Amino acid sequence: MFLVTGATGGLGRRIVQQLCDQEIPVRAFVRLSSRYAQLEHRGAQIFLGDLREQRDIEKACQGVQYIISTHSNPDNPLKLDYRANIDLIDVAKAANVKHFVFISVLGTDRGYEDSPIFKAKREVEKYLQSSGLNYTILRPSALASSLLPLAESFKQTGIYLLIGDRKNRTSVVSTDDVARIAIDSGFIEAANHQIFPVGGPEILIREDIYQIFSRVFNREPIVINPPLFLFDGLRGGLGLINSDLYQKLGTLRVLLGNEFFCTTEEIQNLELIFKMKMENLESFIRRYLAS
């Protein structure tokens, strides 16, 4: 039995669906307010709970052999990205869970002080490493599914908003590929006690993304490219009114101002260990939106 937290998110949903397709028992940890009917229809066992409540975590982990933690919440990184994962690891250890997969993010080890989520995930990584559990930590770059709303908007309008440097490099990764790797990590010995950067097969620069959209939808892009200092000014102004909002925008600032990509060697190693070929961004967009 697998337990998947964040089961209605872009990645968690795909993990649950792939497990159901393979007829592997899976329990989906969801909130009452989330949309989980499709997962239940596919055959997942639904667990309604709150990750801020240790009692719910303990109940959810009963009879579970594998845990995949995908949940994240920019509005409450201390309680959900950090504390809920610490509690989940503790309960997993007490329950003798066979393997724990933690979905982190590329760049957590760089010490970005402006991002509570990056800091929370790095602390969880360290705690998991010292827990005594069998584990795999995945650090994906940008998930391709997060670009689908931008692609749909581009399909309708041709407009693409790109804040900051067009030449910053990225390795956008197929969310379906990350889901497969997360599942297989529990069964591949070479993945045990490892941290893997996870990216797509191509190192893209940010302007490549709207050019891919242009090819897929056969329309000329209208690119709006404000400099990063305008974002900084807006964030600073909002911070004078709402300090919490200033902090929440810290992670976005980190993502906009830095490069997040995997090396060719890292991707080749990933493909070798998991015996797969990583999907590129254009193929992913065509599969979901080209028809």
Backbone bond lengths (Angstrom), bond angles and torsions (degrees), N, CA, C in turn:
res aa  C-N    CA-C-N  psi(-1)  N-CA   C-N-CA  omega(-1)  CA-C   N-CA-C  phi
1 M - - - 1.457 - - 1.524 110.21 -
2 F 1.331 115.75 128.31 1.463 122.58 173.97 1.518 109.24 -96.68
3 L 1.330 116.28 145.20 1.455 122.56 166.48 1.518 107.15 -114.32
4 V 1.331 116.11 128.10 1.462 121.48 178.27 1.517 108.73 -119.59
5 T 1.339 116.48 119.25 1.458 119.95 173.77 1.522 108.84 -93.05
6 G 1.334 115.48 156.58 1.466 118.86 -173.56 1.512 110.90 66.11
7 A 1.333 115.96 34.90 1.468 121.46 -167.85 1.519 114.10 -70.78
8 T 1.317 118.73 -13.88 1.469 119.26 177.92 1.528 111.76 -103.98
9 G 1.336 117.67 4.98 1.459 120.80 175.36 1.517 111.38 -78.11
10 G 1.318 116.14 175.45 1.460 120.47 -176.83 1.511 113.24 -58.75
11 L 1.323 117.70 -41.89 1.460 121.43 178.82 1.520 111.68 -83.80
12 G 1.333 117.76 -47.80 1.461 121.05 -177.76 1.515 112.53 -56.80
13 R 1.323 116.62 -41.60 1.466 120.80 179.38 1.521 110.99 -60.69
14 R 1.323 116.51 -42.30 1.465 119.44 -179.59 1.525 111.53 -68.35
15 I 1.317 117.35 -35.58 1.469 120.26 176.83 1.524 109.96 -62.49
16 V 1.320 116.55 -47.25 1.470 120.58 -179.69 1.524 110.13 -62.15
17 Q 1.320 117.10 -43.59 1.461 120.47 -179.07 1.528 111.45 -63.05
18 Q 1.336 117.04 -42.08 1.463 119.48 179.19 1.527 111.40 -65.86
19 L 1.324 117.34 -38.94 1.460 120.27 176.71 1.530 110.69 -63.21
20 C 1.321 116.14 -42.82 1.475 119.63 177.68 1.519 110.94 -62.97
21 D 1.333 116.94 -40.86 1.463 120.47 179.25 1.528 111.19 -62.37
22 Q 1.345 116.62 -31.92 1.460 121.34 178.80 1.534 112.18 -88.42
23 E 1.335 116.18 2.71 1.465 123.00 -179.13 1.526 111.92 58.08
24 I 1.329 115.02 37.67 1.467 121.97 174.39 1.526 107.41 -98.81
25 P 1.328 118.64 126.02 1.461 120.35 -177.96 1.533 111.67 -58.34
26 V 1.329 115.92 133.86 1.461 120.65 -178.24 1.524 109.90 -142.13
27 R 1.321 114.45 137.40 1.460 121.92 174.84 1.523 107.84 -108.87
28 A 1.312 116.29 123.57 1.459 121.99 -177.66 1.525 109.68 -99.96
29 F 1.333 116.64 116.14 1.462 122.07 178.73 1.529 107.14 -83.86
30 V 1.337 116.58 114.59 1.463 121.00 -175.02 1.519 110.30 -134.48
31 R 1.335 114.70 159.93 1.460 120.60 173.15 1.529 109.22 -89.04
32 L 1.306 116.14 154.08 1.458 120.93 -179.92 1.521 111.28 -59.99
33 S 1.323 116.36 -32.72 1.472 120.85 -176.49 1.525 112.95 -81.86
34 S 1.332 118.38 -5.58 1.465 120.43 -176.42 1.527 111.38 -86.48
35 R 1.323 115.54 167.33 1.463 122.31 -179.63 1.541 108.74 -95.93
36 Y 1.313 115.75 101.63 1.459 120.01 -173.88 1.530 113.80 -122.79
37 A 1.327 117.73 2.73 1.462 120.65 -175.28 1.522 112.15 -59.57
38 Q 1.338 117.05 -39.04 1.465 120.34 -179.16 1.526 110.98 -63.48
39 L 1.339 116.72 -38.86 1.466 120.22 179.09 1.523 110.79 -65.35
40 E 1.322 116.12 -41.54 1.464 120.47 178.32 1.517 110.50 -63.79
41 H 1.335 115.95 -39.89 1.464 121.23 178.95 1.530 111.01 -64.34
42 R 1.336 116.77 -33.26 1.472 120.45 -179.80 1.530 111.92 -75.45
43 G 1.325 117.35 -13.38 1.454 120.11 176.66 1.518 115.11 116.46
44 A 1.349 117.23 3.78 1.463 119.51 178.82 1.526 110.44 -74.12
45 Q 1.318 115.39 147.18 1.457 121.09 171.76 1.531 107.53 -83.92
46 I 1.301 116.85 124.18 1.464 120.98 -175.51 1.528 109.51 -93.76
47 F 1.349 114.61 129.45 1.459 120.16 173.72 1.524 107.97 -117.26
48 L 1.313 115.96 113.75 1.466 121.19 178.27 1.528 108.79 -86.72
49 G 1.336 116.02 122.96 1.452 118.12 -178.18 1.510 112.56 -167.11
50 D 1.321 114.36 -177.06 1.455 123.24 -178.10 1.528 107.20 -128.43
51 L 1.322 117.38 118.18 1.456 121.30 -177.31 1.529 112.88 -67.21
52 R 1.309 116.66 -10.48 1.469 119.62 176.06 1.525 111.56 -82.88
53 E 1.339 116.18 -6.04 1.465 121.59 -179.52 1.527 109.59 -108.82
54 Q 1.329 117.75 113.65 1.461 120.31 -178.47 1.519 111.76 -61.74
55 R 1.317 117.39 -32.21 1.461 120.45 178.33 1.526 110.54 -59.63
56 D 1.328 117.44 -40.51 1.461 120.75 178.14 1.530 110.83 -66.65
57 I 1.320 116.50 -39.51 1.464 120.24 178.16 1.525 110.32 -62.21
58 E 1.315 116.34 -43.62 1.465 120.20 -179.96 1.521 111.47 -61.91
59 K 1.325 117.25 -42.36 1.465 120.53 178.66 1.525 111.03 -66.10
60 A 1.318 116.03 -41.11 1.467 120.08 -177.58 1.520 112.18 -64.87
61 C 1.318 116.78 -29.62 1.464 121.24 -175.66 1.526 113.50 -85.43
62 Q 1.308 118.04 -4.93 1.463 120.14 -178.45 1.533 110.53 -64.67
63 G 1.321 116.34 124.96 1.461 120.99 178.00 1.515 114.63 77.30
64 V 1.327 117.36 13.01 1.463 121.74 -176.85 1.529 110.31 -97.31
65 Q 1.332 116.39 137.60 1.464 121.29 176.35 1.536 112.89 -104.55
66 Y 1.338 116.05 -26.84 1.463 120.90 -176.19 1.529 109.08 -132.80
67 I 1.324 115.67 137.97 1.461 120.68 177.47 1.523 109.05 -124.70
68 I 1.325 116.05 134.04 1.464 121.84 172.12 1.522 107.00 -121.96
69 S 1.318 116.29 113.31 1.458 122.01 -178.49 1.523 109.77 -96.68
70 T 1.332 116.02 110.35 1.471 120.53 -179.21 1.524 112.39 -115.57
71 H 1.332 118.02 -5.84 1.463 119.12 -170.43 1.529 111.90 -71.18
72 S 1.324 114.93 150.92 1.465 122.62 176.29 1.516 107.72 -160.51
73 N 1.320 116.07 149.13 1.456 119.78 -179.34 1.529 109.71 -149.13
74 P 1.341 117.91 106.76 1.469 120.17 -178.53 1.517 113.70 -63.80
75 D 1.331 116.84 -18.48 1.461 119.91 179.88 1.524 112.75 -81.14
76 N 1.334 116.44 -18.64 1.465 118.98 -177.56 1.528 110.78 -149.43
77 P 1.336 117.57 62.20 1.469 119.65 -176.09 1.517 113.68 -65.43
78 L 1.332 118.40 -30.27 1.464 119.29 -179.20 1.524 111.30 -65.37
79 K 1.337 116.65 -46.76 1.462 119.90 -175.59 1.527 112.67 -81.16
80 L 1.326 117.25 -34.67 1.465 118.79 -173.88 1.524 113.35 -101.83
81 D 1.315 118.44 -51.09 1.467 119.49 179.73 1.528 111.49 -69.57
82 Y 1.332 116.48 -34.45 1.468 119.24 -178.73 1.528 112.40 -99.83
83 R 1.319 118.25 -71.58 1.458 121.52 -169.68 1.523 112.71 -60.15
84 A 1.337 118.10 -43.36 1.469 119.87 -178.63 1.523 110.95 -62.44
85 N 1.328 117.76 -36.17 1.462 120.27 178.45 1.525 112.00 -72.10
86 I 1.328 117.09 -36.82 1.459 119.73 176.21 1.530 109.78 -61.77
87 D 1.332 116.03 -45.93 1.467 119.83 178.16 1.529 110.92 -62.94
88 L 1.314 116.43 -40.07 1.462 120.88 -179.79 1.531 111.01 -63.11
89 I 1.322 117.01 -40.95 1.464 121.40 177.91 1.528 110.40 -64.88
90 D 1.323 116.64 -43.96 1.470 120.40 179.57 1.529 111.50 -61.34
91 V 1.321 116.36 -44.07 1.459 120.63 -179.78 1.537 110.15 -68.15
92 A 1.327 116.18 -39.26 1.466 120.07 178.12 1.521 111.08 -60.48
93 K 1.311 116.56 -41.04 1.463 120.28 179.12 1.535 110.86 -65.29
94 A 1.335 116.14 -43.93 1.465 120.15 179.24 1.518 111.79 -64.76
95 A 1.337 116.73 -29.75 1.465 121.74 -177.85 1.527 112.85 -90.08
96 N 1.337 116.67 3.11 1.475 121.76 -179.88 1.526 112.50 58.36
97 V 1.323 115.22 42.02 1.467 120.40 176.29 1.526 109.34 -63.08
98 K 1.333 116.60 138.46 1.463 120.97 -174.41 1.524 112.88 -73.16
99 H 1.345 116.57 -37.46 1.471 118.96 -174.93 1.517 109.66 -154.44
100 F 1.325 115.71 139.96 1.463 122.16 -178.89 1.529 108.17 -123.61
101 V 1.322 116.25 122.51 1.466 121.84 176.86 1.521 108.36 -108.03
102 F 1.319 115.69 124.16 1.462 120.92 179.81 1.524 109.48 -112.69
103 I 1.327 115.18 124.81 1.461 120.59 176.83 1.521 108.37 -89.30
104 S 1.312 114.89 107.38 1.453 121.52 179.09 1.534 108.49 -99.79
105 V 1.307 117.90 -142.77 1.460 120.77 179.05 1.523 108.51 -152.00
106 L 1.309 116.90 145.15 1.456 121.37 179.10 1.536 109.58 -62.08
107 G 1.323 115.81 129.21 1.454 119.88 177.99 1.520 115.25 102.55
108 T 1.327 117.73 1.95 1.472 119.32 -178.58 1.523 112.24 -63.57
109 D 1.317 116.47 -23.90 1.468 120.29 -177.05 1.526 113.05 -89.02
110 R 1.333 117.27 8.85 1.463 120.04 -177.62 1.527 113.73 -93.37
111 G 1.320 116.67 -6.01 1.459 119.31 176.30 1.516 115.16 75.40
112 Y 1.330 117.59 39.00 1.467 120.43 178.64 1.531 109.81 -72.63
113 E 1.315 116.56 103.40 1.460 121.38 -176.64 1.524 112.67 -72.38
114 D 1.334 117.10 -18.60 1.458 120.78 -175.41 1.522 113.16 -83.91
115 S 1.332 117.34 -5.01 1.465 120.44 -175.24 1.520 111.93 -119.18
116 P 1.332 118.39 105.99 1.464 120.48 176.78 1.528 112.97 -59.05
117 I 1.329 117.47 -34.68 1.464 120.03 -178.70 1.525 111.13 -68.20
118 F 1.324 117.39 -44.02 1.459 120.27 178.10 1.532 110.12 -60.78
119 K 1.317 116.32 -43.57 1.471 119.54 -179.45 1.526 111.05 -65.56
120 A 1.339 117.01 -42.22 1.462 120.54 179.86 1.524 110.98 -62.01
121 K 1.323 116.36 -45.42 1.460 119.92 -178.04 1.527 111.37 -65.62
122 R 1.323 117.61 -36.54 1.458 119.63 178.47 1.533 110.90 -65.27
123 E 1.329 117.09 -40.36 1.457 119.73 178.83 1.531 111.32 -66.66
124 V 1.325 117.01 -36.41 1.469 120.27 176.42 1.530 110.18 -65.75
125 E 1.333 116.72 -41.81 1.465 119.90 176.75 1.530 110.90 -54.06
126 K 1.319 116.00 -49.21 1.464 120.58 -177.74 1.528 111.40 -63.89
127 Y 1.316 116.45 -39.54 1.465 120.40 179.80 1.528 110.58 -65.86
128 L 1.328 116.30 -42.23 1.461 120.51 179.40 1.532 110.66 -64.48
129 Q 1.321 116.59 -41.02 1.467 120.07 -179.89 1.531 112.28 -61.03
130 S 1.315 116.76 -32.59 1.467 120.59 -177.56 1.524 113.01 -96.87
131 S 1.343 116.99 5.90 1.469 120.79 -172.56 1.525 113.85 -78.64
132 G 1.315 117.12 -21.83 1.458 120.30 -173.30 1.516 113.58 91.15
133 L 1.335 117.88 -6.98 1.461 122.03 177.69 1.529 110.67 -77.16
134 N 1.325 116.08 153.25 1.456 119.94 163.10 1.525 107.46 -71.56
135 Y 1.329 116.27 133.50 1.466 118.04 -173.29 1.520 110.75 -148.70
136 T 1.324 114.28 160.69 1.458 123.42 165.86 1.519 106.87 -137.71
137 I 1.312 116.39 132.37 1.465 121.94 176.83 1.523 107.76 -110.26
138 L 1.323 115.80 124.30 1.461 121.52 178.09 1.524 109.15 -108.41
139 R 1.325 115.21 130.33 1.466 121.15 178.22 1.527 109.55 -115.60
140 P 1.330 117.34 82.16 1.461 118.94 -179.58 1.524 111.71 -73.16
141 S 1.320 114.82 150.12 1.460 121.02 167.86 1.531 107.04 -81.27
142 A 1.310 118.05 -155.46 1.468 120.26 -177.69 1.524 110.94 -59.59
143 L 1.344 116.64 129.09 1.464 121.43 177.10 1.525 109.55 -78.90
144 A 1.325 115.67 132.64 1.464 120.07 -177.86 1.528 111.84 -60.64
145 S 1.330 116.96 -32.40 1.469 119.53 -179.13 1.519 111.99 -63.51
146 S 1.344 117.14 -26.58 1.471 119.70 178.94 1.523 111.85 -70.37
147 L 1.341 116.75 -16.63 1.465 120.74 178.80 1.525 112.64 -91.87
148 L 1.324 117.84 -7.92 1.469 119.44 -177.90 1.531 112.86 -60.43
149 P 1.347 120.16 -43.17 1.475 118.12 177.06 1.530 112.59 -61.75
150 L 1.336 117.74 -37.20 1.463 120.65 176.84 1.527 110.42 -65.79
151 A 1.329 115.87 -40.18 1.463 119.65 179.49 1.524 111.32 -65.83
152 E 1.334 116.87 -41.02 1.464 120.01 178.32 1.519 111.13 -63.93
153 S 1.334 116.31 -40.40 1.467 119.92 177.34 1.522 110.67 -65.12
154 F 1.327 117.34 -41.50 1.464 121.38 178.07 1.529 110.43 -62.16
155 K 1.316 115.86 -40.52 1.475 120.42 179.78 1.521 110.99 -57.77
156 Q 1.326 116.60 -36.08 1.459 121.17 -178.37 1.525 112.88 -83.66
157 T 1.337 117.25 -37.21 1.474 120.25 -169.91 1.523 114.54 -116.96
158 G 1.330 117.60 -24.67 1.455 120.30 -173.64 1.519 113.46 79.67
159 I 1.332 116.89 -0.12 1.466 121.11 -176.88 1.523 110.12 -90.43
160 Y 1.339 115.60 136.64 1.457 121.16 177.53 1.523 109.11 -134.47
161 L 1.334 115.84 122.15 1.466 121.61 178.48 1.517 109.10 -94.36
162 L 1.321 116.08 121.97 1.454 122.03 -179.51 1.532 107.81 -129.37
163 I 1.319 116.68 106.85 1.457 121.56 -177.43 1.525 109.35 -92.51
164 G 1.334 116.45 124.34 1.461 120.27 176.41 1.518 113.57 95.44
165 D 1.310 115.60 -156.87 1.461 123.19 -170.70 1.527 111.95 -70.50
166 R 1.325 116.51 121.54 1.467 121.66 178.47 1.528 112.44 -66.75
167 K 1.314 116.79 -21.98 1.466 121.02 -171.55 1.530 113.04 -94.63
168 N 1.326 118.16 -2.11 1.462 119.88 177.14 1.522 110.28 -58.60
169 R 1.319 116.82 138.18 1.462 121.87 -176.14 1.534 111.56 -90.37
170 T 1.316 114.36 149.85 1.461 121.47 179.65 1.520 109.53 -149.88
171 S 1.326 116.58 160.59 1.470 121.97 175.60 1.530 107.43 -127.00
172 V 1.302 117.13 78.57 1.463 120.06 -178.96 1.526 108.74 -64.41
173 V 1.330 115.57 130.28 1.470 119.80 -173.05 1.521 110.40 -116.39
174 S 1.315 115.83 140.41 1.459 121.80 175.45 1.526 109.92 -59.51
175 T 1.309 116.59 124.63 1.465 120.73 179.59 1.523 110.46 -64.09
176 D 1.312 117.16 -31.41 1.467 120.43 176.85 1.524 111.08 -65.25
177 D 1.338 116.98 -36.87 1.462 120.32 177.69 1.531 111.06 -66.81
178 V 1.326 116.78 -41.03 1.471 119.89 178.65 1.530 109.91 -63.03
179 A 1.325 116.51 -39.72 1.470 120.39 177.93 1.526 110.90 -60.44
180 R 1.310 116.50 -45.08 1.472 120.23 179.78 1.522 110.70 -62.53
181 I 1.334 117.14 -44.30 1.461 121.12 -179.44 1.528 110.62 -63.15
182 A 1.336 116.09 -40.73 1.472 120.22 179.32 1.523 111.01 -60.28
183 I 1.320 117.16 -42.83 1.464 121.17 179.68 1.528 111.04 -68.11
184 D 1.332 116.01 -47.44 1.465 120.11 -175.02 1.526 112.54 -69.27
185 S 1.330 117.27 -21.02 1.469 120.39 -177.90 1.525 112.24 -57.85
186 G 1.322 116.49 -30.94 1.457 120.22 -178.95 1.512 114.23 -74.48
187 F 1.343 116.98 -10.87 1.459 120.58 -174.33 1.527 113.52 -120.07
188 I 1.327 117.41 -2.31 1.467 121.39 -177.99 1.517 108.80 -110.55
189 E 1.324 116.50 117.78 1.461 120.90 -175.10 1.526 111.72 -59.60
190 A 1.331 116.86 -36.90 1.464 120.64 -177.45 1.524 112.52 -68.29
191 A 1.353 117.24 -12.52 1.468 120.87 178.67 1.521 112.38 -92.26
192 N 1.338 116.94 -9.86 1.457 120.45 -176.07 1.529 110.84 -73.00
193 H 1.343 115.89 136.62 1.469 122.95 -179.20 1.532 111.72 57.30
194 Q 1.322 115.58 40.87 1.465 120.69 -179.55 1.524 111.24 -126.73
195 I 1.325 114.33 152.67 1.464 122.54 169.84 1.514 107.75 -114.10
196 F 1.340 116.83 125.02 1.454 120.83 -177.88 1.532 111.55 -118.71
197 P 1.334 118.12 121.90 1.467 118.69 163.57 1.526 107.47 -67.71
198 V 1.319 117.07 137.12 1.466 120.89 -175.92 1.529 109.10 -127.60
199 G 1.315 115.67 114.99 1.464 120.35 179.65 1.505 111.01 -140.68
200 G 1.311 115.56 173.60 1.452 120.59 177.09 1.521 111.43 -75.47
201 P 1.335 117.64 174.18 1.459 121.24 -174.28 1.526 114.00 -75.55
202 E 1.339 116.98 -10.14 1.457 121.12 -176.85 1.528 110.44 -119.37
203 I 1.331 116.08 139.57 1.458 120.50 169.18 1.526 106.51 -89.63
204 L 1.318 115.27 110.38 1.456 121.62 -177.65 1.524 110.11 -99.60
205 I 1.327 116.69 153.49 1.448 119.63 162.72 1.525 106.83 -97.67
206 R 1.315 117.25 157.14 1.464 119.96 -168.65 1.529 112.68 -60.07
207 E 1.330 117.98 -31.04 1.462 118.46 179.24 1.530 112.25 -72.47
208 D 1.329 117.77 -16.85 1.470 120.07 174.49 1.525 111.36 -62.07
209 I 1.334 117.12 -28.50 1.459 120.57 -174.02 1.523 110.82 -65.26
210 Y 1.339 117.37 -48.44 1.466 117.29 -179.88 1.525 111.43 -72.16
211 Q 1.335 117.31 -24.15 1.463 118.79 175.15 1.535 110.79 -70.29
212 I 1.325 116.42 -35.02 1.475 120.35 173.58 1.525 109.70 -64.11
213 F 1.321 117.40 -46.04 1.464 120.65 176.74 1.525 110.41 -56.73
214 S 1.328 115.79 -41.62 1.465 120.76 -178.83 1.529 111.19 -61.29
215 R 1.321 116.82 -41.89 1.468 120.32 178.57 1.524 111.49 -67.87
216 V 1.323 116.05 -44.57 1.464 120.07 -176.18 1.524 111.06 -63.55
217 F 1.347 117.09 -42.27 1.466 121.09 -173.67 1.521 113.11 -102.52
218 N 1.340 115.96 0.24 1.461 121.58 175.21 1.532 112.16 54.25
219 R 1.335 115.53 52.78 1.457 119.55 174.78 1.517 110.10 -146.65
220 E 1.322 115.70 149.85 1.457 121.32 -178.79 1.526 110.27 -73.13
221 P 1.328 116.58 136.45 1.465 118.85 -179.21 1.528 113.01 -80.63
222 I 1.314 115.07 144.00 1.462 122.39 169.32 1.525 105.73 -110.16
223 V 1.323 116.05 103.03 1.456 121.00 -171.18 1.527 110.47 -96.96
224 I 1.309 115.93 125.06 1.462 122.64 173.60 1.521 106.33 -105.79
225 N 1.339 116.22 117.65 1.461 120.54 -170.36 1.537 112.15 -128.68
226 P 1.337 116.40 72.09 1.467 118.65 177.47 1.525 111.07 -68.84
227 P 1.332 117.58 145.39 1.466 120.02 178.37 1.519 111.48 -70.55
228 L 1.316 114.82 159.18 1.459 120.55 -175.57 1.524 111.97 -65.28
229 F 1.336 117.04 -28.29 1.463 117.76 -177.97 1.526 111.92 -66.25
230 L 1.326 118.06 -24.54 1.464 119.98 175.52 1.527 110.33 -68.35
231 F 1.327 116.14 -40.48 1.460 119.75 175.41 1.521 110.22 -61.97
232 D 1.339 115.83 -43.20 1.467 119.72 179.90 1.521 111.24 -61.44
233 G 1.349 115.99 -40.61 1.465 119.62 178.73 1.515 111.89 -64.82
234 L 1.327 116.42 -43.04 1.461 121.02 178.47 1.527 110.44 -63.72
235 R 1.319 115.84 -44.15 1.469 119.73 179.27 1.524 111.00 -62.06
236 G 1.323 115.88 -42.79 1.456 119.48 179.28 1.513 112.37 -63.47
237 G 1.345 116.07 -40.35 1.456 120.14 178.19 1.516 112.11 -64.45
238 L 1.339 115.70 -43.21 1.462 119.71 177.92 1.530 110.97 -64.90
239 G 1.340 115.53 -32.82 1.452 119.56 179.93 1.508 113.51 -64.72
240 L 1.334 117.24 -27.47 1.461 120.62 177.10 1.525 111.18 -67.71
241 I 1.338 114.98 -26.24 1.460 120.76 -178.93 1.515 111.50 -94.77
242 N 1.331 115.47 -38.45 1.468 121.12 -173.28 1.530 109.04 -142.76
243 S 1.321 117.07 99.58 1.467 120.80 -177.48 1.525 111.94 -66.36
244 D 1.340 117.54 -30.89 1.469 120.42 178.45 1.529 110.47 -64.59
245 L 1.315 116.26 -41.41 1.459 119.84 178.80 1.527 110.84 -64.36
246 Y 1.309 116.92 -38.28 1.469 120.97 176.88 1.529 110.07 -57.58
247 Q 1.342 116.94 -44.77 1.459 121.20 179.53 1.525 111.12 -65.65
248 K 1.324 116.97 -41.88 1.462 120.51 -178.81 1.524 112.09 -63.20
249 L 1.324 116.00 -32.84 1.465 119.83 179.44 1.525 112.55 -77.26
250 G 1.339 116.63 -4.47 1.453 120.10 -179.21 1.513 113.34 -62.29
251 T 1.330 116.54 -42.14 1.468 119.82 179.90 1.518 111.00 -64.54
252 L 1.337 116.91 -41.85 1.468 120.04 177.53 1.522 110.12 -61.68
253 R 1.319 116.53 -39.78 1.478 120.24 178.53 1.527 110.72 -61.64
254 V 1.315 116.88 -41.68 1.464 121.04 177.82 1.529 110.11 -61.93
255 L 1.319 116.60 -44.53 1.465 120.59 -178.20 1.529 112.23 -66.56
256 L 1.321 116.63 -37.49 1.462 120.84 -178.72 1.526 112.14 -73.76
257 G 1.317 117.09 -30.46 1.456 120.04 -170.51 1.509 115.64 -99.07
258 N 1.333 118.19 1.05 1.461 120.00 -175.05 1.523 111.31 -135.16
259 E 1.330 114.88 166.64 1.459 121.06 179.25 1.532 109.64 -98.23
260 F 1.332 115.43 138.36 1.459 120.92 179.10 1.533 108.10 -134.17
261 F 1.324 115.22 96.24 1.464 119.25 -179.42 1.517 109.95 -145.24
262 C 1.324 114.64 155.69 1.463 121.67 177.25 1.525 108.93 -100.36
263 T 1.314 115.57 148.16 1.451 119.48 177.54 1.524 110.33 -75.40
264 T 1.325 115.49 161.61 1.461 120.56 177.44 1.525 110.68 -59.06
265 E 1.329 116.55 -39.08 1.463 121.00 -179.59 1.527 110.99 -65.25
266 E 1.320 117.37 -38.85 1.471 120.56 179.21 1.525 111.12 -64.15
267 I 1.307 116.90 -40.68 1.467 120.40 -179.80 1.533 110.69 -70.72
268 Q 1.313 116.98 -40.54 1.463 119.94 177.59 1.529 110.73 -61.52
269 N 1.323 116.78 -39.89 1.466 120.91 177.63 1.526 110.77 -63.41
270 L 1.328 116.41 -41.94 1.458 121.74 178.92 1.528 110.65 -62.10
271 E 1.325 116.30 -46.08 1.466 120.72 -178.98 1.526 111.01 -64.98
272 L 1.328 116.51 -34.28 1.464 120.66 179.38 1.523 111.34 -68.93
273 I 1.339 116.50 -46.94 1.467 120.53 -177.01 1.523 111.34 -67.52
274 F 1.338 116.52 -41.63 1.466 119.71 -174.69 1.531 112.83 -97.43
275 K 1.335 116.30 3.64 1.466 122.21 174.54 1.529 111.17 51.63
276 M 1.317 115.39 57.87 1.457 121.26 -177.90 1.521 110.00 -149.45
277 K 1.314 115.31 164.88 1.457 122.36 174.45 1.520 107.81 -114.23
278 M 1.332 117.21 119.85 1.451 120.98 -176.67 1.528 111.40 -68.69
279 E 1.306 115.77 139.32 1.466 122.46 -179.03 1.520 110.35 -84.20
280 N 1.340 116.88 139.24 1.460 118.61 177.76 1.527 111.33 -85.53
281 L 1.324 116.30 168.13 1.466 121.81 -174.23 1.524 112.00 -62.68
282 E 1.318 117.51 -42.15 1.460 119.35 -177.33 1.524 111.22 -62.03
283 S 1.317 116.88 -42.05 1.466 120.20 178.09 1.517 110.76 -62.39
284 F 1.333 117.25 -41.90 1.467 121.70 179.91 1.531 110.69 -61.66
285 I 1.326 117.31 -47.45 1.466 121.17 -179.28 1.530 110.63 -63.42
286 R 1.311 116.48 -41.16 1.479 119.62 179.65 1.531 110.54 -64.00
287 R 1.319 117.56 -40.91 1.474 120.37 179.73 1.517 112.12 -60.54
288 Y 1.318 116.56 -38.64 1.458 120.32 -173.70 1.526 113.87 -91.69
289 L 1.339 117.70 -31.59 1.469 118.40 -167.45 1.518 115.86 -130.24
290 A 1.323 118.91 -9.23 1.466 118.86 -171.35 1.527 112.48 -73.34
291 S 1.327 118.86 -25.82 1.465 120.11 -175.71 1.520 111.32 -71.40
